[in-house]
């Protein structure tokens, strides 16, 4: 039996549309995201099965999820 995928941390970040039509996230959301990345790195540091490459791949996945949401947000606002 397979588990449903875990939610992305980026799914919880609020996205707003600026007057120029570009999607943005607020500074406090960026700070929360960076702190979550730092905490994840600390947690993974003690895992012998995790490497920096794996951590980098996980960050890329979060970035892709946020980028997809930003594109969708811009499309919906148009």
JONORPE-V101509 format. One record per residue. N is the residue number from 0. NEAR is the number of other ideal C-beta (glycine too) atoms within 12 Angstrom. Layout:
# JONORPE-V101509
n,near
N,NEAR
N,NEAR
This chain:
# JONORPE-V101509
n,near
0,3
1,4
2,5
3,6
4,9
5,12
6,12
7,22
8,24
9,29
10,21
11,17
12,30
13,21
14,28
15,20
16,19
17,15
18,8
19,10
20,15
21,16
22,26
23,21
24,25
25,15
26,13
27,12
28,23
29,18
30,14
31,19
32,27
33,19
34,15
35,22
36,25
37,16
38,15
39,23
40,21
41,14
42,14
43,22
44,16
45,10
46,15
47,8
48,10
49,18
50,14
51,13
52,12
53,18
54,23
55,17
56,15
57,26
58,25
59,17
60,23
61,27
62,20
63,17
64,25
65,29
66,20
67,19
68,26
69,27
70,17
71,17
72,23
73,20
74,14
75,13
76,18
77,11
